[in-house]
Amino acid sequence: MPGYTADLRHFLILLALLCTPLASSCRCDGADSVSRECEALVEEILVVQDERRLRMGQIDEVLQAFEAGDIPKPEMREKSSGWKVAEHDLRGRVSDLYIEARAKGCL
């Protein structure tokens, strides 16, 4: 959503996710706890995705610096390797969160 701040984007996503799938279960006694659980899951997904986006920007800067000749190849490789490990972990974490959120009817 270009032009929106991250906080507004998060609010809109949470609003859409919480209103749509839970609308039919709002009559249930446990709807509030499900809603809170879904909100927590979606918020965690957003935090992980923001971390991934931040790290992607950082590695892009490293690669641009390397291409410009500002950093040597060993430094670029070291930073790239660190990014790959972190991205692998974050991608796995967010995938698990999406699976959990879908299983609970949050998405």
DSSP file (Angstrom, degrees, kcal/mol; ACC not computed):
  #  RESIDUE AA STRUCTURE BP1 BP2  ACC     N-H-->O    O-->H-N    N-H-->O    O-->H-N    TCO  KAPPA ALPHA  PHI   PSI    X-CA   Y-CA   Z-CA
    1    1 A M    >         0   0    0      0, 0.0     3,-1.6     0, 0.0     8,-0.1   0.000 360.0 360.0 360.0  86.4    0.0    0.0    0.0
    2    2 A P  T 3   +     0   0    0      0, 0.0     3,-0.1     0, 0.0     0, 0.0  -0.292 360.0  26.4 -61.8 142.5    2.2    2.9   -1.2
    3    3 A G  T 3  S+     0   0    0      1,-0.3     2,-0.3     0, 0.0     0, 0.0   0.222  95.3 109.2  92.9 -14.4    1.7    6.1    0.7
    4    4 A Y    <   -     0   0    0     -3,-1.6    -1,-0.3     1,-0.1     2,-0.1  -0.705  69.5-120.2 -93.9 147.2    0.5    4.6    3.9
    5    5 A T     >  -     0   0    0     -2,-0.3     4,-2.4     1,-0.1     5,-0.2  -0.425  28.5-110.5 -75.8 161.7    2.7    4.5    7.1
    6    6 A A  H  > S+     0   0    0      1,-0.2     4,-2.6     2,-0.2     5,-0.2   0.892 117.7  52.6 -61.0 -40.5    3.5    1.1    8.5
    7    7 A D  H  > S+     0   0    0      2,-0.2     4,-2.4     1,-0.2    -1,-0.2   0.915 111.0  45.7 -64.0 -42.9    1.3    1.7   11.5
    8    8 A L  H  > S+     0   0    0      2,-0.2     4,-2.5     1,-0.2    -1,-0.2   0.904 112.6  51.4 -66.4 -40.4   -1.7    2.6    9.4
    9    9 A R  H  X S+     0   0    0     -4,-2.4     4,-2.4     2,-0.2    -2,-0.2   0.921 110.4  49.1 -61.3 -44.2   -1.1   -0.4    7.2
   10   10 A H  H  X S+     0   0    0     -4,-2.6     4,-2.8     1,-0.2     5,-0.2   0.919 111.0  50.3 -61.9 -43.8   -0.9   -2.6   10.2
   11   11 A F  H  X S+     0   0    0     -4,-2.4     4,-2.7     1,-0.2    -2,-0.2   0.926 111.3  47.8 -60.8 -45.5   -4.1   -1.2   11.6
   12   12 A L  H  X S+     0   0    0     -4,-2.5     4,-2.4     2,-0.2    -1,-0.2   0.892 113.0  48.2 -65.1 -39.6   -6.0   -1.7    8.3
   13   13 A I  H  X S+     0   0    0     -4,-2.4     4,-2.8     2,-0.2     5,-0.2   0.939 113.2  47.5 -65.9 -46.3   -4.7   -5.3    7.9
   14   14 A L  H  X S+     0   0    0     -4,-2.8     4,-2.8     1,-0.2     5,-0.3   0.920 112.0  50.6 -60.2 -43.7   -5.7   -6.1   11.5
   15   15 A L  H  X S+     0   0    0     -4,-2.7     4,-2.1    -5,-0.2     5,-0.3   0.931 112.9  45.3 -60.5 -46.8   -9.1   -4.6   11.0
   16   16 A A  H  X S+     0   0    0     -4,-2.4     4,-1.9     1,-0.2    -2,-0.2   0.917 115.8  46.4 -64.0 -43.4   -9.7   -6.6    7.8
   17   17 A L  H  < S+     0   0    0     -4,-2.8     5,-0.4     1,-0.2    -2,-0.2   0.886 116.1  43.8 -68.5 -38.8   -8.5   -9.8    9.3
   18   18 A L  H  < S+     0   0    0     -4,-2.8     4,-0.4    -5,-0.2    -1,-0.2   0.818 116.4  45.3 -79.1 -30.0  -10.4   -9.5   12.5
   19   19 A C  H  X S+     0   0    0     -4,-2.1     4,-0.6    -5,-0.3    -2,-0.2   0.882 112.5  48.1 -80.3 -38.7  -13.7   -8.3   11.0
   20   20 A T  T >< S+     0   0    0     -4,-1.9     3,-0.8    -5,-0.3     4,-0.4   0.994 117.4  29.0 -73.3 -64.5  -14.0  -10.8    8.1
   21   21 A P  T 34 S+     0   0    0      0, 0.0     3,-0.3     0, 0.0     4,-0.2   0.787 123.7  47.6 -73.2 -23.2  -13.3  -14.3    9.4
   22   22 A L  T >> S+     0   0    0     -4,-0.4     3,-0.7    -5,-0.4     4,-0.5   0.530  84.2  91.2 -94.0  -5.1  -14.6  -13.7   12.9
   23   23 A A  G X< S+     0   0    0     -3,-0.8     3,-0.9    -4,-0.6    -1,-0.2   0.890  89.2  47.2 -58.5 -40.3  -17.8  -12.0   12.0
   24   24 A S  G 34 S+     0   0    0     -4,-0.4     3,-0.4    -3,-0.3    -1,-0.3   0.729 113.3  48.7 -75.0 -20.3  -19.7  -15.3   12.0
   25   25 A S  G X4 S+     0   0    0     -3,-0.7     3,-1.7    -4,-0.2    -1,-0.2   0.348  77.9 101.1-100.4   7.6  -18.3  -16.4   15.3
   26   26 A C  T << S+     0   0    0     -3,-0.9    -1,-0.2    -4,-0.5    -2,-0.1   0.693  75.6  62.0 -66.9 -16.6  -18.9  -13.2   17.3
   27   27 A R  T 3  S+     0   0    0     -3,-0.4    -1,-0.3    -4,-0.2    -2,-0.1   0.621  85.5  98.9 -81.7 -12.7  -22.0  -14.8   18.9
   28   28 A C  S X  S-     0   0    0     -3,-1.7     3,-1.3     1,-0.1     4,-0.3  -0.415  79.9-126.9 -77.3 150.3  -19.8  -17.5   20.5
   29   29 A D  T >  S+     0   0    0      1,-0.3     3,-0.5     2,-0.1     4,-0.2   0.851 109.9  49.3 -63.1 -34.6  -18.7  -17.2   24.1
   30   30 A G  T 3> S+     0   0    0      1,-0.2     4,-2.4     2,-0.1    -1,-0.3   0.306  78.5 104.8 -88.8  10.0  -15.0  -17.7   23.2
   31   31 A A  H <> S+     0   0    0     -3,-1.3     4,-2.8     1,-0.2    -1,-0.2   0.872  77.5  53.3 -61.5 -37.6  -15.1  -15.1   20.4
   32   32 A D  H <> S+     0   0    0     -3,-0.5     4,-2.4    -4,-0.3    -1,-0.2   0.910 110.8  45.5 -64.5 -41.4  -13.2  -12.5   22.4
   33   33 A S  H  > S+     0   0    0     -4,-0.2     4,-2.4     2,-0.2    -1,-0.2   0.891 114.3  48.9 -70.4 -37.1  -10.3  -14.9   23.2
   34   34 A V  H  X S+     0   0    0     -4,-2.4     4,-2.9     2,-0.2     5,-0.2   0.921 111.5  50.5 -64.0 -43.2  -10.2  -16.1   19.6
   35   35 A S  H  X S+     0   0    0     -4,-2.8     4,-2.5    -5,-0.2    -2,-0.2   0.916 112.0  46.2 -61.5 -44.4  -10.1  -12.4   18.5
   36   36 A R  H  X S+     0   0    0     -4,-2.4     4,-2.3     2,-0.2    -1,-0.2   0.897 113.4  49.8 -65.3 -39.7   -7.3  -11.6   20.9
   37   37 A E  H  X S+     0   0    0     -4,-2.4     4,-2.3     2,-0.2    -2,-0.2   0.919 112.6  46.8 -65.5 -42.9   -5.4  -14.7   19.8
   38   38 A C  H  X S+     0   0    0     -4,-2.9     4,-2.9     2,-0.2     5,-0.3   0.909 110.7  52.6 -64.7 -41.3   -5.8  -13.8   16.2
   39   39 A E  H  X S+     0   0    0     -4,-2.5     4,-2.4    -5,-0.2    -2,-0.2   0.917 110.3  48.1 -60.6 -42.9   -4.8  -10.2   16.8
   40   40 A A  H  X S+     0   0    0     -4,-2.3     4,-2.2     2,-0.2    -1,-0.2   0.910 112.6  48.5 -64.7 -42.1   -1.6  -11.4   18.5
   41   41 A L  H  X S+     0   0    0     -4,-2.3     4,-2.4     2,-0.2    -2,-0.2   0.939 113.1  46.5 -63.3 -47.0   -0.8  -13.8   15.7
   42   42 A V  H  X S+     0   0    0     -4,-2.9     4,-2.4     1,-0.2    -2,-0.2   0.897 111.5  52.0 -64.4 -39.7   -1.3  -11.2   13.0
   43   43 A E  H  X S+     0   0    0     -4,-2.4     4,-2.2    -5,-0.3    -1,-0.2   0.910 109.9  49.0 -63.1 -41.0    0.7   -8.7   14.9
   44   44 A E  H  X S+     0   0    0     -4,-2.2     4,-2.5     2,-0.2    -2,-0.2   0.901 109.4  52.5 -65.7 -39.5    3.6  -11.2   15.2
   45   45 A I  H  X S+     0   0    0     -4,-2.4     4,-2.6     1,-0.2    -2,-0.2   0.931 110.4  48.4 -58.3 -45.4    3.4  -11.9   11.5
   46   46 A L  H  X S+     0   0    0     -4,-2.4     4,-2.3     1,-0.2    -2,-0.2   0.880 109.9  51.5 -64.7 -38.4    3.6   -8.2   10.8
   47   47 A V  H  X S+     0   0    0     -4,-2.2     4,-2.1     2,-0.2    -1,-0.2   0.932 112.4  45.7 -63.8 -45.4    6.6   -7.8   13.1
   48   48 A V  H  X S+     0   0    0     -4,-2.5     4,-2.4     1,-0.2    -2,-0.2   0.921 112.9  50.0 -64.8 -43.5    8.5  -10.6   11.4
   49   49 A Q  H  X S+     0   0    0     -4,-2.6     4,-2.4     1,-0.2    -1,-0.2   0.882 109.8  51.2 -63.8 -37.2    7.6   -9.3    7.9
   50   50 A D  H  X S+     0   0    0     -4,-2.3     4,-2.5     2,-0.2    -1,-0.2   0.899 109.2  51.0 -64.5 -39.4    8.8   -5.8    8.9
   51   51 A E  H  X S+     0   0    0     -4,-2.1     4,-2.5     2,-0.2    -2,-0.2   0.909 110.2  49.6 -63.6 -41.5   12.1   -7.4   10.1
   52   52 A R  H  X S+     0   0    0     -4,-2.4     4,-2.3     2,-0.2    -2,-0.2   0.921 111.1  49.1 -62.1 -43.7   12.5   -9.2    6.8
   53   53 A R  H  X S+     0   0    0     -4,-2.4     4,-2.0     2,-0.2    -2,-0.2   0.902 111.2  50.0 -63.3 -41.7   11.8   -6.0    4.9
   54   54 A L  H  X S+     0   0    0     -4,-2.5     4,-1.9     1,-0.2    -2,-0.2   0.933 112.2  46.8 -61.7 -47.1   14.4   -4.1    7.1
   55   55 A R  H  X S+     0   0    0     -4,-2.5     4,-2.4     1,-0.2     5,-0.2   0.851 108.7  55.6 -65.6 -34.2   17.0   -6.8    6.5
   56   56 A M  H  X S+     0   0    0     -4,-2.3     4,-2.2     1,-0.2    -1,-0.2   0.915 107.6  49.5 -63.9 -42.2   16.3   -6.8    2.8
   57   57 A G  H  X S+     0   0    0     -4,-2.0     4,-1.8     1,-0.2    -2,-0.2   0.888 110.5  51.0 -62.4 -39.0   17.0   -3.1    2.6
   58   58 A Q  H  X S+     0   0    0     -4,-1.9     4,-1.9     2,-0.2    -2,-0.2   0.912 111.0  46.0 -66.9 -42.8   20.2   -3.6    4.5
   59   59 A I  H  X S+     0   0    0     -4,-2.4     4,-2.7     1,-0.2    -1,-0.2   0.862 108.8  57.0 -70.8 -32.3   21.5   -6.3    2.2
   60   60 A D  H  X S+     0   0    0     -4,-2.2     4,-2.3    -5,-0.2    -1,-0.2   0.914 106.8  49.5 -60.1 -41.7   20.5   -4.2   -0.8
   61   61 A E  H  X S+     0   0    0     -4,-1.8     4,-2.4     2,-0.2    -2,-0.2   0.898 110.3  50.7 -63.5 -40.5   22.7   -1.4    0.5
   62   62 A V  H  X S+     0   0    0     -4,-1.9     4,-2.4     2,-0.2    -2,-0.2   0.934 111.4  47.5 -62.1 -46.5   25.6   -3.9    1.0
   63   63 A L  H  X S+     0   0    0     -4,-2.7     4,-2.6     1,-0.2    -2,-0.2   0.884 112.0  49.6 -65.2 -38.1   25.2   -5.2   -2.5
   64   64 A Q  H  X S+     0   0    0     -4,-2.3     4,-1.9     2,-0.2    -1,-0.2   0.904 110.5  50.7 -65.5 -40.7   25.1   -1.7   -4.0
   65   65 A A  H  <>S+     0   0    0     -4,-2.4     5,-2.9     2,-0.2     6,-0.8   0.893 111.3  48.6 -64.3 -38.9   28.2   -0.7   -2.0
   66   66 A F  H ><5S+     0   0    0     -4,-2.4     3,-1.5     4,-0.2    -2,-0.2   0.939 110.6  49.8 -64.7 -47.2   30.0   -3.8   -3.3
   67   67 A E  H 3<5S+     0   0    0     -4,-2.6    -1,-0.2     1,-0.3    -2,-0.2   0.828 110.1  51.7 -61.7 -31.2   28.9   -3.0   -6.9
   68   68 A A  T 3<5S-     0   0    0     -4,-1.9    -1,-0.3    -5,-0.2    -2,-0.2   0.531 117.8-114.8 -82.0  -5.5   30.2    0.6   -6.4
   69   69 A G  T < 5S+     0   0    0     -3,-1.5    -3,-0.2    -4,-0.4    -2,-0.1   0.647  81.9 123.0  83.1  15.0   33.5   -0.8   -5.2
   70   70 A D  S   <S+     0   0    0     -5,-2.9    -4,-0.2    -6,-0.2    -5,-0.1   0.712  72.5  34.1 -84.7 -21.2   33.0    0.6   -1.7
   71   71 A I  S    S-     0   0    0     -6,-0.8    -2,-0.2    -9,-0.1    -1,-0.1  -0.980  87.7-111.7-132.4 148.8   33.4   -2.7    0.1
   72   72 A P     >  -     0   0    0      0, 0.0     4,-2.1     0, 0.0     3,-0.3  -0.316  30.8-108.6 -76.5 161.5   35.6   -5.7   -0.7
   73   73 A K  H  > S+     0   0    0      1,-0.2     4,-2.8     2,-0.2     5,-0.2   0.873 115.5  55.7 -58.2 -42.8   34.2   -9.0   -1.8
   74   74 A P  H  > S+     0   0    0      0, 0.0     4,-2.3     0, 0.0    -1,-0.2   0.902 109.3  47.5 -60.4 -38.5   35.0  -10.9    1.4
   75   75 A E  H  > S+     0   0    0     -3,-0.3     4,-2.4     2,-0.2     5,-0.2   0.914 112.0  49.4 -67.0 -41.9   33.0   -8.3    3.5
   76   76 A M  H  X S+     0   0    0     -4,-2.1     4,-2.6     1,-0.2    -1,-0.2   0.922 112.0  48.7 -62.3 -43.6   30.1   -8.5    1.0
   77   77 A R  H  X S+     0   0    0     -4,-2.8     4,-2.6     2,-0.2    -2,-0.2   0.898 110.7  50.6 -63.6 -41.3   30.1  -12.3    1.2
   78   78 A E  H  X S+     0   0    0     -4,-2.3     4,-2.1    -5,-0.2    -2,-0.2   0.936 114.6  42.8 -62.2 -47.4   30.2  -12.3    5.0
   79   79 A K  H  X S+     0   0    0     -4,-2.4     4,-2.1     2,-0.2    -2,-0.2   0.874 114.2  51.5 -68.1 -36.9   27.3   -9.9    5.2
   80   80 A S  H  X S+     0   0    0     -4,-2.6     4,-2.4    -5,-0.2    -2,-0.2   0.903 109.2  50.4 -65.4 -41.4   25.4  -11.8    2.5
   81   81 A S  H  X S+     0   0    0     -4,-2.6     4,-1.9     1,-0.2    -2,-0.2   0.914 110.4  49.5 -63.5 -43.3   25.9  -15.1    4.3
   82   82 A G  H  X S+     0   0    0     -4,-2.1     4,-2.2     1,-0.2    -1,-0.2   0.888 110.4  51.0 -62.1 -39.4   24.6  -13.6    7.6
   83   83 A W  H  X S+     0   0    0     -4,-2.1     4,-3.2     1,-0.2     5,-0.2   0.912 107.4  53.4 -64.2 -42.5   21.6  -12.2    5.8
   84   84 A K  H  X S+     0   0    0     -4,-2.4     4,-2.3     2,-0.2    -2,-0.2   0.905 109.8  47.6 -60.8 -42.1   20.8  -15.6    4.3
   85   85 A V  H  X S+     0   0    0     -4,-1.9     4,-2.1     2,-0.2    -1,-0.2   0.942 115.2  44.9 -64.1 -47.5   20.9  -17.3    7.7
   86   86 A A  H  X S+     0   0    0     -4,-2.2     4,-2.8     1,-0.2     5,-0.2   0.911 113.3  50.4 -63.9 -42.5   18.6  -14.7    9.2
   87   87 A E  H  X S+     0   0    0     -4,-3.2     4,-2.9     1,-0.2     5,-0.2   0.900 108.8  52.3 -63.6 -41.0   16.2  -14.7    6.2
   88   88 A H  H  X S+     0   0    0     -4,-2.3     4,-2.1    -5,-0.2    -1,-0.2   0.937 112.9  44.7 -59.1 -47.3   16.0  -18.5    6.4
   89   89 A D  H  X S+     0   0    0     -4,-2.1     4,-2.3     2,-0.2    -2,-0.2   0.928 115.9  45.7 -64.2 -46.2   15.1  -18.3   10.1
   90   90 A L  H  X S+     0   0    0     -4,-2.8     4,-2.7     2,-0.2     5,-0.2   0.902 111.7  52.0 -65.8 -41.2   12.6  -15.4    9.7
   91   91 A R  H  X S+     0   0    0     -4,-2.9     4,-2.1    -5,-0.2    -1,-0.2   0.913 111.7  47.1 -62.2 -42.5   10.9  -17.0    6.6
   92   92 A G  H  X S+     0   0    0     -4,-2.1     4,-2.1    -5,-0.2    -1,-0.2   0.906 112.3  50.3 -63.9 -42.0   10.5  -20.3    8.6
   93   93 A R  H  X S+     0   0    0     -4,-2.3     4,-1.9     1,-0.2    -2,-0.2   0.929 112.5  45.0 -62.9 -46.3    9.1  -18.4   11.6
   94   94 A V  H  X S+     0   0    0     -4,-2.7     4,-2.5     2,-0.2    -1,-0.2   0.853 110.2  55.4 -70.5 -32.9    6.6  -16.4    9.6
   95   95 A S  H  X S+     0   0    0     -4,-2.1     4,-2.3    -5,-0.2    -1,-0.2   0.926 108.2  48.6 -62.5 -44.1    5.5  -19.5    7.6
   96   96 A D  H  X S+     0   0    0     -4,-2.1     4,-2.4     1,-0.2    -2,-0.2   0.895 110.7  51.3 -61.5 -40.0    4.7  -21.3   10.9
   97   97 A L  H  X S+     0   0    0     -4,-1.9     4,-2.7     2,-0.2    -2,-0.2   0.906 109.3  49.9 -64.8 -41.6    2.8  -18.2   12.0
   98   98 A Y  H  X S+     0   0    0     -4,-2.5     4,-2.5     2,-0.2     5,-0.2   0.917 110.9  49.8 -62.5 -42.8    0.7  -18.2    8.8
   99   99 A I  H  X S+     0   0    0     -4,-2.3     4,-2.4     2,-0.2    -2,-0.2   0.928 113.2  46.4 -61.2 -45.6    0.0  -21.9    9.2
  100  100 A E  H  X S+     0   0    0     -4,-2.4     4,-1.6     2,-0.2    -2,-0.2   0.911 112.2  50.3 -63.1 -43.5   -1.1  -21.4   12.8
  101  101 A A  H  <>S+     0   0    0     -4,-2.7     5,-2.9     1,-0.2     6,-0.8   0.899 112.2  47.2 -64.3 -40.5   -3.3  -18.4   11.9
  102  102 A R  H ><5S+     0   0    0     -4,-2.5     3,-1.4     4,-0.2    -1,-0.2   0.914 109.7  53.4 -65.8 -42.4   -5.0  -20.2    9.1
  103  103 A A  H 3<5S+     0   0    0     -4,-2.4    -1,-0.2     1,-0.3    -2,-0.2   0.815 110.1  48.1 -63.5 -30.3   -5.6  -23.3   11.3
  104  104 A K  T 3<5S-     0   0    0     -4,-1.6    -1,-0.3    -5,-0.2    -2,-0.2   0.403 118.6-110.9 -91.2   2.1   -7.3  -21.0   13.9
  105  105 A G  T < 5S+     0   0    0     -3,-1.4    -3,-0.2    -4,-0.2    -2,-0.1   0.677  82.7 124.2  80.2  17.1   -9.4  -19.3   11.3
  106  106 A C      <       0   0    0     -5,-2.9    -4,-0.2    -6,-0.2   -84,-0.1   0.785 360.0 360.0 -80.0 -27.6   -7.7  -16.0   11.6
  107  107 A L              0   0    0     -6,-0.8    -5,-0.2    -9,-0.1    -1,-0.2   0.342 360.0 360.0-120.7 360.0   -6.8  -15.8    7.9
